[in-house]
Amino acid sequence: MTLVINLDNDFNTNLKLLRNPAEPFPIFAFEIESSSSKHAGGGILNLSRYSLFGFVAVPKKHEKPIRGKIFTMSRNMGINNVYPLTWEDMG
């Protein structure tokens, strides 16, 4: 376990990005990705934290990998409010 003694300037600058429970909270949020890269993993984390239900929209060919990322993050991090969606499903 690591103890944080000094917070760097970036943390103090971005502290306002942490959600305040008194502020409005989005019910639905969408993250549009062009692939299932590591950036998509960050999108999944953002969706799980900043919305009640999150949807990751990807091209059909990336649906299976994004489902795998969501499943892995669900098992390992308890993320259970993010769902895959293909661009084709969006119309």
N, C-alpha and C positions, 0 to 999 in steps of 0.2 A: 504494500500500500504506500502511496506517495502522498506526502503532505505538501500542499501548496502554501508557500510562505509569502511570496510576493506575486501579485497579479501583474501581468504585462500590460502595456498601454493599450494594445488591441482589445483585450478583454474589457477594460474600463470604457473604451470608446464604443464598443458594440454591446454593452450591457443592456441598452434600450431594446435590442433585438429579442431579448428573453420575454416570453409571454407574461403579461400581467393578467391575473384571473379576473380583474374588474373590467377589463376591456372586452368589446365584442369578439366573439369567437366564430370563425367561418364553419358552416356545417359541411359544405362540399368544397374541395379544392382539386385542381387538376395540374399535373406536371406533364408537359409535352416533351418527349424525348425522341431523338432520331435513332438511338441505339440503346443497347443495354450496358453501357460503359460504367466506369466507376462513378461518373457524374450522376447516372441514374440512381445509384445507391444513395447518394447524397439527397437526391430528390425524394426518395422513399422516406428517408429520415425526416426531411422537412415536412412532408405531407403528414406523417404520423404525429408530429409534434404540434403543428400549427393548424390542424383541421380535425373535425370529427370523423369525416370520411374522405379519404384521399384516393385519387385515381391517377395511375401512371399510364399515359397514352403513348403507345409505341407502334411502329409499323408491324404488320402481321408477322414478318420474318423474325422479329425480336420478341414475340409474345412468350415463347417458351423460356428463353433465358431470363426475362424479367419476372416471370412467375417463379423461377428458381431463386432469384434474388429475394423476392418478397417472402418466399417460404423459408429460406435460410434466416432472414432477419426476423421473421416471426418466431422461429424456434429459438434463436440465440439472443434476441433482444426484446422479445415480447411485443413486437409490432403486429397488431391485429386489426388495423383499421385502414389498410391500404390495399387497393385492388387493381389488377391489370385491366387495361382497356386498349383495344387496337384502334388505329386511325380509321380503319374500315368500319368498325362498329359505330364510330362517331358520325358517319355519313359524309 
